[in-house]
Amino acid sequence: MTVKDYITSKFQPFGVNFSEADIADVALSGVDVDSELTNDNRKSVYLSMVRFIIPQLLLRAKSISESGFSVSYDTKDILQYYAWLCKQLGIKDELNQKPTVTFL
């Protein structure tokens, strides 16, 4: 499976379709999207998804409706996937707000 196919298939359950421009951002990060996904490049692919793919997905409209046809996706699920990726990579989760306790 190529990196491009892997990324596309990972986000299909969320109802997300990618354009060539979306995948080009991953390629610009230095990941060869036409290469096979391996254990050697998996971390780079995950980092690209955290840095480029997921933040851009959150900028998209959550639902689109036209002529009786509608498409929508839940950003909550994407944010949970993002949090999991950050934990796996050992990096700070910049998109999910954590509850804090403050003493006055």
MMTF fields as JSON, N, C-alpha, C and O atoms, coordinates in Angstrom:
{
  "mmtfVersion": "1.0.0",
  "mmtfProducer": "UNKNOWN",
  "numBonds": 415,
  "numAtoms": 416,
  "numGroups": 104,
  "numChains": 1,
  "numModels": 1,
  "chainsPerModel": [1],
  "groupsPerChain": [104],
  "chainIdList": ["A"],
  "bondAtomList": [4, 2, 8, 6, 12, 10, 16, 14, 20, 18, 24, 22, 28, 26, 32, 30, 36, 34, 40, 38, 44, 42, 48, 46, 52, 50, 56, 54, 60, 58, 64, 62, 68, 66, 72, 70, 76, 74, 80, 78, 84, 82, 88, 86, 92, 90, 96, 94, 100, 98, 104, 102, 108, 106, 112, 110, 116, 114, 120, 118, 124, 122, 128, 126, 132, 130, 136, 134, 140, 138, 144, 142, 148, 146, 152, 150, 156, 154, 160, 158, 164, 162, 168, 166, 172, 170, 176, 174, 180, 178, 184, 182, 188, 186, 192, 190, 196, 194, 200, 198, 204, 202, 208, 206, 212, 210, 216, 214, 220, 218, 224, 222, 228, 226, 232, 230, 236, 234, 240, 238, 244, 242, 248, 246, 252, 250, 256, 254, 260, 258, 264, 262, 268, 266, 272, 270, 276, 274, 280, 278, 284, 282, 288, 286, 292, 290, 296, 294, 300, 298, 304, 302, 308, 306, 312, 310, 316, 314, 320, 318, 324, 322, 328, 326, 332, 330, 336, 334, 340, 338, 344, 342, 348, 346, 352, 350, 356, 354, 360, 358, 364, 362, 368, 366, 372, 370, 376, 374, 380, 378, 384, 382, 388, 386, 392, 390, 396, 394, 400, 398, 404, 402, 408, 406, 412, 410],
  "bondOrderList": [1, 1, 1, 1, 1, 1, 1, 1, 1, 1, 1, 1, 1, 1, 1, 1, 1, 1, 1, 1, 1, 1, 1, 1, 1, 1, 1, 1, 1, 1, 1, 1, 1, 1, 1, 1, 1, 1, 1, 1, 1, 1, 1, 1, 1, 1, 1, 1, 1, 1, 1, 1, 1, 1, 1, 1, 1, 1, 1, 1, 1, 1, 1, 1, 1, 1, 1, 1, 1, 1, 1, 1, 1, 1, 1, 1, 1, 1, 1, 1, 1, 1, 1, 1, 1, 1, 1, 1, 1, 1, 1, 1, 1, 1, 1, 1, 1, 1, 1, 1, 1, 1, 1],
  "groupList": [{"groupName": "MET", "atomNameList": ["N", "CA", "C", "O"], "elementList": ["N", "C", "C", "O"], "formalChargeList": [0, 0, 0, 0], "bondAtomList": [1, 0, 2, 1, 3, 2], "bondOrderList": [1, 1, 2], "singleLetterCode": "M", "chemCompType": "L-PEPTIDE LINKING"}, {"groupName": "THR", "atomNameList": ["N", "CA", "C", "O"], "elementList": ["N", "C", "C", "O"], "formalChargeList": [0, 0, 0, 0], "bondAtomList": [1, 0, 2, 1, 3, 2], "bondOrderList": [1, 1, 2], "singleLetterCode": "T", "chemCompType": "L-PEPTIDE LINKING"}, {"groupName": "VAL", "atomNameList": ["N", "CA", "C", "O"], "elementList": ["N", "C", "C", "O"], "formalChargeList": [0, 0, 0, 0], "bondAtomList": [1, 0, 2, 1, 3, 2], "bondOrderList": [1, 1, 2], "singleLetterCode": "V", "chemCompType": "L-PEPTIDE LINKING"}, {"groupName": "LYS", "atomNameList": ["N", "CA", "C", "O"], "elementList": ["N", "C", "C", "O"], "formalChargeList": [0, 0, 0, 0], "bondAtomList": [1, 0, 2, 1, 3, 2], "bondOrderList": [1, 1, 2], "singleLetterCode": "K", "chemCompType": "L-PEPTIDE LINKING"}, {"groupName": "ASP", "atomNameList": ["N", "CA", "C", "O"], "elementList": ["N", "C", "C", "O"], "formalChargeList": [0, 0, 0, 0], "bondAtomList": [1, 0, 2, 1, 3, 2], "bondOrderList": [1, 1, 2], "singleLetterCode": "D", "chemCompType": "L-PEPTIDE LINKING"}, {"groupName": "TYR", "atomNameList": ["N", "CA", "C", "O"], "elementList": ["N", "C", "C", "O"], "formalChargeList": [0, 0, 0, 0], "bondAtomList": [1, 0, 2, 1, 3, 2], "bondOrderList": [1, 1, 2], "singleLetterCode": "Y", "chemCompType": "L-PEPTIDE LINKING"}, {"groupName": "ILE", "atomNameList": ["N", "CA", "C", "O"], "elementList": ["N", "C", "C", "O"], "formalChargeList": [0, 0, 0, 0], "bondAtomList": [1, 0, 2, 1, 3, 2], "bondOrderList": [1, 1, 2], "singleLetterCode": "I", "chemCompType": "L-PEPTIDE LINKING"}, {"groupName": "SER", "atomNameList": ["N", "CA", "C", "O"], "elementList": ["N", "C", "C", "O"], "formalChargeList": [0, 0, 0, 0], "bondAtomList": [1, 0, 2, 1, 3, 2], "bondOrderList": [1, 1, 2], "singleLetterCode": "S", "chemCompType": "L-PEPTIDE LINKING"}, {"groupName": "PHE", "atomNameList": ["N", "CA", "C", "O"], "elementList": ["N", "C", "C", "O"], "formalChargeList": [0, 0, 0, 0], "bondAtomList": [1, 0, 2, 1, 3, 2], "bondOrderList": [1, 1, 2], "singleLetterCode": "F", "chemCompType": "L-PEPTIDE LINKING"}, {"groupName": "GLN", "atomNameList": ["N", "CA", "C", "O"], "elementList": ["N", "C", "C", "O"], "formalChargeList": [0, 0, 0, 0], "bondAtomList": [1, 0, 2, 1, 3, 2], "bondOrderList": [1, 1, 2], "singleLetterCode": "Q", "chemCompType": "L-PEPTIDE LINKING"}, {"groupName": "PRO", "atomNameList": ["N", "CA", "C", "O"], "elementList": ["N", "C", "C", "O"], "formalChargeList": [0, 0, 0, 0], "bondAtomList": [1, 0, 2, 1, 3, 2], "bondOrderList": [1, 1, 2], "singleLetterCode": "P", "chemCompType": "L-PEPTIDE LINKING"}, {"groupName": "GLY", "atomNameList": ["N", "CA", "C", "O"], "elementList": ["N", "C", "C", "O"], "formalChargeList": [0, 0, 0, 0], "bondAtomList": [1, 0, 2, 1, 3, 2], "bondOrderList": [1, 1, 2], "singleLetterCode": "G", "chemCompType": "PEPTIDE LINKING"}, {"groupName": "ASN", "atomNameList": ["N", "CA", "C", "O"], "elementList": ["N", "C", "C", "O"], "formalChargeList": [0, 0, 0, 0], "bondAtomList": [1, 0, 2, 1, 3, 2], "bondOrderList": [1, 1, 2], "singleLetterCode": "N", "chemCompType": "L-PEPTIDE LINKING"}, {"groupName": "GLU", "atomNameList": ["N", "CA", "C", "O"], "elementList": ["N", "C", "C", "O"], "formalChargeList": [0, 0, 0, 0], "bondAtomList": [1, 0, 2, 1, 3, 2], "bondOrderList": [1, 1, 2], "singleLetterCode": "E", "chemCompType": "L-PEPTIDE LINKING"}, {"groupName": "ALA", "atomNameList": ["N", "CA", "C", "O"], "elementList": ["N", "C", "C", "O"], "formalChargeList": [0, 0, 0, 0], "bondAtomList": [1, 0, 2, 1, 3, 2], "bondOrderList": [1, 1, 2], "singleLetterCode": "A", "chemCompType": "L-PEPTIDE LINKING"}, {"groupName": "LEU", "atomNameList": ["N", "CA", "C", "O"], "elementList": ["N", "C", "C", "O"], "formalChargeList": [0, 0, 0, 0], "bondAtomList": [1, 0, 2, 1, 3, 2], "bondOrderList": [1, 1, 2], "singleLetterCode": "L", "chemCompType": "L-PEPTIDE LINKING"}, {"groupName": "ARG", "atomNameList": ["N", "CA", "C", "O"], "elementList": ["N", "C", "C", "O"], "formalChargeList": [0, 0, 0, 0], "bondAtomList": [1, 0, 2, 1, 3, 2], "bondOrderList": [1, 1, 2], "singleLetterCode": "R", "chemCompType": "L-PEPTIDE LINKING"}, {"groupName": "TRP", "atomNameList": ["N", "CA", "C", "O"], "elementList": ["N", "C", "C", "O"], "formalChargeList": [0, 0, 0, 0], "bondAtomList": [1, 0, 2, 1, 3, 2], "bondOrderList": [1, 1, 2], "singleLetterCode": "W", "chemCompType": "L-PEPTIDE LINKING"}, {"groupName": "CYS", "atomNameList": ["N", "CA", "C", "O"], "elementList": ["N", "C", "C", "O"], "formalChargeList": [0, 0, 0, 0], "bondAtomList": [1, 0, 2, 1, 3, 2], "bondOrderList": [1, 1, 2], "singleLetterCode": "C", "chemCompType": "L-PEPTIDE LINKING"}],
  "groupTypeList": [0, 1, 2, 3, 4, 5, 6, 1, 7, 3, 8, 9, 10, 8, 11, 2, 12, 8, 7, 13, 14, 4, 6, 14, 4, 2, 14, 15, 7, 11, 2, 4, 2, 4, 7, 13, 15, 1, 12, 4, 12, 16, 3, 7, 2, 5, 15, 7, 0, 2, 16, 8, 6, 6, 10, 9, 15, 15, 15, 16, 14, 3, 7, 6, 7, 13, 7, 11, 8, 7, 2, 7, 5, 4, 1, 3, 4, 6, 15, 9, 5, 5, 14, 17, 15, 18, 3, 9, 15, 11, 6, 3, 4, 13, 15, 12, 9, 3, 10, 1, 2, 1, 8, 15],
  "groupIdList": [1, 2, 3, 4, 5, 6, 7, 8, 9, 10, 11, 12, 13, 14, 15, 16, 17, 18, 19, 20, 21, 22, 23, 24, 25, 26, 27, 28, 29, 30, 31, 32, 33, 34, 35, 36, 37, 38, 39, 40, 41, 42, 43, 44, 45, 46, 47, 48, 49, 50, 51, 52, 53, 54, 55, 56, 57, 58, 59, 60, 61, 62, 63, 64, 65, 66, 67, 68, 69, 70, 71, 72, 73, 74, 75, 76, 77, 78, 79, 80, 81, 82, 83, 84, 85, 86, 87, 88, 89, 90, 91, 92, 93, 94, 95, 96, 97, 98, 99, 100, 101, 102, 103, 104],
  "secStructList": [7, 5, 2, 2, 2, 2, 2, 2, 2, 2, 2, 4, 4, 4, 6, 7, 7, 7, 7, 2, 2, 2, 2, 2, 2, 2, 2, 2, 6, 6, 7, 7, 6, 6, 1, 5, 7, 7, 6, 6, 6, 2, 2, 2, 2, 2, 2, 2, 0, 0, 0, 0, 0, 2, 2, 2, 2, 2, 2, 1, 7, 1, 3, 3, 3, 3, 6, 6, 3, 3, 3, 3, 7, 7, 2, 2, 2, 2, 2, 2, 2, 2, 2, 2, 2, 2, 2, 2, 2, 6, 7, 7, 7, 1, 1, 1, 7, 7, 7, 7, 7, 7, 7, 7],
  "xCoordList": [0.853, 0.0, 0.901, 1.856, 0.586, 1.381, 0.979, -0.073, 1.836, 1.558, 0.277, -0.552, 0.107, -1.094, -2.351, -3.345, -2.303, -3.441, -3.718, -4.872, -2.65, -2.798, -3.507, -4.458, -3.046, -3.651, -5.107, -5.981, -5.358, -6.727, -7.631, -8.752, -7.158, -7.987, -8.173, -9.207, -7.194, -7.32, -8.44, -9.066, -8.693, -9.69, -11.038, -11.985, -11.147, -12.44, -13.526, -14.662, -13.236, -14.296, -14.858, -15.978, -14.077, -14.54, -15.35, -15.867, -15.461, -16.193, -15.395, -15.97, -14.069, -13.195, -12.618, -12.089, -12.728, -12.098, -10.988, -11.159, -9.859, -8.716, -8.561, -8.832, -8.118, -7.75, -6.254, -5.552, -5.789, -4.352, -3.577, -2.446, -4.172, -3.512, -3.312, -2.281, -4.29, -4.153, -2.966, -2.169, -2.865, -1.772, -0.442, 0.609, -0.478, 0.755, 1.43, 2.657, 0.651, 1.248, 2.102, 3.149, 1.654, 2.443, 3.724, 4.799, 3.619, 4.797, 5.792, 7.003, 5.285, 6.169, 6.906, 7.946, 6.378, 7.047, 8.223, 8.944, 8.42, 9.547, 9.177, 10.048, 7.897, 7.441, 7.087, 6.333, 7.623, 7.297, 5.948, 5.856, 4.897, 3.539, 3.312, 2.336, 4.193, 4.051, 4.849, 4.771, 5.621, 6.378, 5.477, 4.383, 5.949, 5.204, 5.295, 6.332, 4.218, 4.233, 5.006, 4.7, 6.007, 6.831, 6.997, 6.614, 7.56, 7.865, 8.886, 8.899, 9.74, 10.764, 10.185, 10.704, 9.121, 8.572, 7.253, 6.695, 6.759, 5.473, 5.466, 4.489, 6.532, 6.567, 6.521, 5.849, 7.216, 7.189, 5.801, 5.36, 5.121, 3.759, 2.827, 2.025, 2.932, 2.112, 2.381, 1.447, 3.651, 3.983, 3.381, 2.895, 3.406, 2.806, 1.302, 0.718, 0.68, -0.766, -1.08, -2.051, -0.261, -0.47, -0.205, -0.939, 0.823, 1.208, 0.381, 0.061, 0.033, -0.558, -1.993, -2.849, -2.268, -3.576, -4.673, -5.661, -4.521, -5.598, -5.921, -7.102, -4.943, -5.319, -6.096, -6.999, -5.756, -6.49, -7.908, -8.836, -8.076, -9.418, -10.33, -11.523, -9.781, -10.586, -11.008, -11.917, -10.353, -10.73, -11.864, -12.487, -12.128, -13.195, -14.568, -14.722, -15.547, -16.927, -17.293, -16.902, -18.036, -18.406, -19.513, -19.657, -20.292, -21.336, -21.573, -21.465, -21.897, -22.189, -23.46, -23.598, -24.38, -25.635, -25.917, -25.801, -26.287, -26.584, -27.558, -27.313, -28.639, -29.646, -30.097, -30.22, -30.34, -30.826, -29.757, -30.065, -28.505, -27.393, -26.556, -26.211, -26.23, -25.414, -24.285, -24.407, -23.187, -22.02, -21.618, -21.546, -21.356, -20.906, -19.962, -19.966, -19.158, -18.294, -18.15, -18.342, -17.816, -17.724, -16.277, -15.454, -15.954, -14.573, -14.124, -12.924, -15.068, -14.717, -13.915, -12.916, -14.347, -13.635, -12.242, -11.283, -12.142, -10.844, -9.908, -8.717, -10.437, -9.616, -9.154, -8.041, -9.996, -9.582, -8.46, -7.514, -8.562, -7.512, -6.216, -5.131, -6.341, -5.186, -4.519, -3.296, -5.32, -4.784, -4.047, -2.984, -4.61, -3.965, -2.627, -1.63, -2.61, -1.363, -0.301, 0.861, -0.703, 0.249, 0.818, 2.015, -0.028, 0.437, 1.418, 2.443, 1.109, 1.994, 3.339, 4.372, 3.329, 4.555, 5.308, 6.457, 4.663, 5.292, 5.399, 6.339, 4.438, 4.448, 3.226, 2.248, 3.301, 2.23, 1.005, 1.117, -0.146, -1.427, -1.79, -2.138, -1.714, -1.964, -3.424, -3.811, -4.228, -5.586, -6.673, -7.715, -6.464, -7.473, -7.214, -6.105, -8.243, -8.097, -8.289, -9.264, -7.356, -7.428, -8.058, -7.765, -8.914, -9.474, -8.387, -7.511, -8.469, -7.493, -8.234, -9.376, -7.564, -8.121, -7.301, -6.075, -7.989, -7.298, -7.846, -9.055, -6.954, -7.361, -7.308, -6.306, -8.378, -8.427, -8.109, -8.109],
  "yCoordList": [-1.169, 0.0, 1.233, 1.315, 2.191, 3.42, 4.339, 4.171, 5.306, 6.286, 7.042, 7.269, 7.43, 8.151, 7.303, 7.809, 6.032, 5.132, 4.954, 4.891, 4.874, 4.706, 5.915, 5.756, 7.104, 8.32, 8.429, 8.735, 8.181, 8.253, 7.26, 7.603, 6.03, 5.012, 5.261, 4.891, 5.88, 6.174, 7.169, 7.117, 8.069, 9.107, 8.817, 9.581, 7.734, 7.367, 7.133, 7.553, 6.48, 6.289, 7.607, 7.642, 8.689, 9.992, 10.717, 11.807, 10.124, 10.752, 11.825, 12.736, 11.725, 12.741, 12.24, 11.131, 13.068, 12.797, 13.811, 14.99, 13.366, 14.244, 14.661, 13.891, 15.902, 16.386, 16.139, 15.781, 16.332, 16.206, 17.252, 16.999, 18.423, 19.485, 19.06, 19.367, 18.356, 17.881, 16.929, 17.028, 16.017, 15.043, 15.711, 15.269, 16.773, 17.483, 18.08, 18.172, 18.49, 19.028, 17.979, 18.296, 16.745, 15.66, 15.482, 15.305, 15.528, 15.378, 16.514, 16.293, 17.725, 18.861, 18.737, 19.366, 17.938, 17.729, 16.768, 16.542, 16.205, 15.306, 13.841, 12.99, 13.529, 12.138, 11.803, 12.534, 10.711, 10.257, 9.553, 8.419, 10.219, 9.676, 8.494, 7.761, 8.299, 7.172, 5.949, 4.895, 6.084, 4.941, 4.05, 4.448, 2.857, 1.922, 2.361, 2.859, 2.178, 2.449, 1.323, 0.145, 1.699, 0.721, 1.17, 2.282, 0.311, 0.7, 1.826, 2.621, 1.901, 2.943, 4.333, 5.317, 4.432, 5.755, 6.054, 7.137, 5.131, 5.304, 6.539, 7.288, 6.761, 7.915, 9.221, 10.166, 9.286, 10.482, 10.732, 11.877, 9.663, 9.776, 10.292, 11.194, 9.721, 10.187, 11.66, 12.43, 12.051, 13.456, 14.37, 15.454, 13.95, 14.753, 14.873, 15.925, 13.792, 13.848, 14.814, 15.568, 14.798, 15.691, 17.145, 18.04, 17.379, 18.755, 19.363, 20.55, 18.583, 19.16, 18.721, 19.561, 17.443, 16.93, 17.306, 17.929, 16.943, 17.127, 18.596, 18.942, 19.482, 20.896, 21.461, 22.277, 21.037, 21.508, 20.949, 21.629, 19.714, 19.131, 19.924, 20.062, 20.444, 21.2, 22.56, 23.192, 23.011, 24.268, 24.092, 25.071, 22.867, 22.603, 22.785, 22.744, 22.985, 23.042, 21.677, 20.642, 21.678, 20.415, 19.702, 18.484, 20.453, 19.824, 20.673, 21.899, 19.985, 20.631, 20.005, 18.781, 20.826, 20.325, 21.032, 22.253, 20.242, 20.814, 19.904, 18.706, 20.462, 19.745, 18.442, 17.419, 18.474, 17.293, 16.294, 15.272, 16.568, 15.689, 16.402, 17.572, 15.708, 16.349, 15.434, 14.209, 16.062, 15.366, 16.076, 17.304, 15.294, 15.9, 14.953, 13.745, 15.522, 14.703, 15.361, 16.568, 14.565, 15.001, 15.276, 14.36, 16.523, 16.871, 16.275, 16.132, 15.927, 15.33, 14.04, 13.811, 13.218, 11.967, 12.225, 11.533, 13.212, 13.547, 14.08, 13.767, 14.879, 15.389, 14.271, 14.321, 13.268, 12.122, 11.351, 10.909, 11.19, 10.515, 11.327, 10.766, 12.65, 13.535, 13.37, 13.265, 13.348, 13.191, 11.861, 11.792, 10.815, 9.503, 9.534, 9.005, 10.157, 10.249, 11.019, 10.616, 12.122, 12.913, 12.075, 12.133, 11.305, 10.463, 9.408, 9.154, 8.798, 7.788, 8.382, 7.725, 9.631, 10.276, 10.964, 11.37, 11.095, 11.762, 13.262, 13.884, 13.849, 15.304, 15.935, 15.255, 17.238, 17.97, 18.082, 18.395, 17.826, 17.965, 19.446, 19.996, 20.091, 21.522, 21.863, 23.028, 20.876, 21.174, 20.885, 21.54, 19.942, 19.603, 20.398, 20.402, 21.062, 21.834, 20.919, 20.173, 20.992, 20.191, 21.029, 22.22, 20.427, 21.182, 21.501, 20.683, 22.692, 23.091, 23.536, 23.994, 23.387, 23.825, 25.002, 24.932, 26.075, 27.254, 27.594, 27.557, 27.918, 28.298, 29.817, 30.436, 30.401, 31.86, 32.304, 33.503],
  "zCoordList": [0.0, 0.0, 0.0, 0.772, -0.873, -0.913, 0.238, 0.854, 0.51, 1.566, 1.235, 2.117, -0.008, -0.438, -0.182, 0.338, -0.541, -0.318, 1.178, 1.604, 1.962, 3.405, 4.025, 4.791, 3.694, 4.248, 3.818, 4.63, 2.561, 2.048, 2.76, 3.135, 2.952, 3.583, 5.08, 5.635, 5.744, 7.172, 7.455, 8.513, 6.521, 6.751, 6.101, 6.292, 5.338, 4.748, 5.787, 5.564, 6.918, 7.924, 8.469, 8.979, 8.361, 8.819, 7.743, 7.988, 6.563, 5.467, 4.755, 4.159, 4.812, 4.229, 2.914, 2.833, 1.89, 0.603, 0.402, 0.711, -0.11, -0.295, -1.741, -2.662, -1.924, -3.248, -3.433, -2.487, -4.631, -4.89, -4.096, -3.681, -3.879, -3.109, -1.655, -1.056, -1.084, 0.292, 0.417, 1.35, -0.525, -0.501, -0.841, -0.375, -1.651, -2.015, -0.788, -0.747, 0.215, 1.442, 2.143, 2.706, 2.107, 2.693, 1.885, 2.458, 0.575, -0.287, -0.051, -0.067, 0.167, 0.419, 1.747, 1.94, 2.655, 3.941, 3.818, 4.79, 2.637, 2.416, 2.365, 2.18, 2.525, 2.473, 1.025, 0.383, 0.519, -0.839, -0.788, -0.317, -1.273, -1.173, -2.104, -1.944, -3.065, -3.984, -3.541, -4.173, -2.452, -1.952, -1.105, -0.704, -0.846, -0.012, 1.448, 1.886, 2.196, 3.625, 4.305, 4.121, 5.088, 5.794, 7.244, 7.607, 8.051, 9.431, 9.469, 10.409, 8.458, 8.413, 8.158, 8.685, 7.361, 7.055, 7.782, 7.612, 8.572, 9.256, 10.165, 10.172, 10.926, 11.823, 11.034, 11.448, 9.92, 9.076, 8.512, 8.408, 8.151, 7.632, 8.731, 8.493, 9.933, 11.061, 11.368, 11.593, 11.376, 11.633, 10.579, 10.902, 9.338, 8.265, 8.443, 8.182, 8.888, 9.124, 10.258, 10.18, 11.317, 12.461, 12.079, 12.496, 11.301, 10.959, 9.837, 9.886, 8.837, 7.638, 7.373, 7.092, 7.455, 7.053, 8.043, 7.655, 9.302, 10.277, 10.518, 10.535, 10.707, 10.878, 9.684, 9.869, 8.469, 7.297, 7.26, 6.82, 7.721, 7.763, 8.68, 8.407, 9.758, 10.713, 10.166, 10.703, 9.101, 8.466, 7.456, 7.044, 7.064, 6.093, 6.732, 7.953, 5.878, 6.361, 6.942, 6.401, 8.033, 8.672, 7.917, 8.021, 7.162, 6.347, 5.106, 5.129, 4.037, 2.758, 2.221, 2.214, 1.776, 1.231, -0.089, -0.197, -1.084, -2.389, -3.129, -3.267, -3.594, -4.386, -3.729, -4.402, -2.438, -1.74, -1.349, -0.736, -1.69, -1.326, -0.275, -0.442, 0.8, 1.827, 2.273, 2.269, 2.656, 3.164, 4.454, 4.498, 5.504, 6.749, 7.468, 7.232, 8.345, 9.178, 10.538, 10.686, 11.506, 12.884, 13.231, 13.233, 13.523, 13.842, 15.175, 15.412, 16.044, 17.331, 17.126, 17.808, 16.204, 15.928, 15.356, 15.698, 14.495, 13.909, 14.99, 14.988, 15.91, 17.004, 17.934, 18.457, 18.143, 18.96, 18.266, 18.918, 16.957, 16.203, 16.273, 16.426, 16.161, 16.273, 17.643, 17.731, 18.703, 20.065, 20.196, 20.813, 19.618, 19.675, 18.936, 19.428, 17.749, 16.994, 17.783, 17.825, 18.402, 19.195, 20.334, 20.612, 20.984, 22.082, 21.567, 22.2, 20.424, 19.845, 19.464, 19.596, 18.988, 18.542, 19.675, 19.502, 20.834, 21.967, 21.783, 22.276, 21.074, 20.865, 21.52, 21.83, 21.722, 22.394, 21.493, 20.308, 22.062, 21.365, 21.366, 22.411, 20.218, 20.095, 19.771, 19.85, 19.412, 18.95, 19.973, 19.956, 20.845, 21.851, 23.118, 23.652, 23.583, 24.814, 26.008, 26.093, 26.911, 28.124, 29.23, 29.344, 30.041, 31.163, 32.194, 32.473, 32.74, 33.753, 35.013, 34.964, 36.106, 37.38, 37.871, 37.954, 38.192, 38.719, 40.095, 40.327, 40.985, 42.336, 42.433, 42.077, 42.909, 43.048, 44.431, 44.71]
}
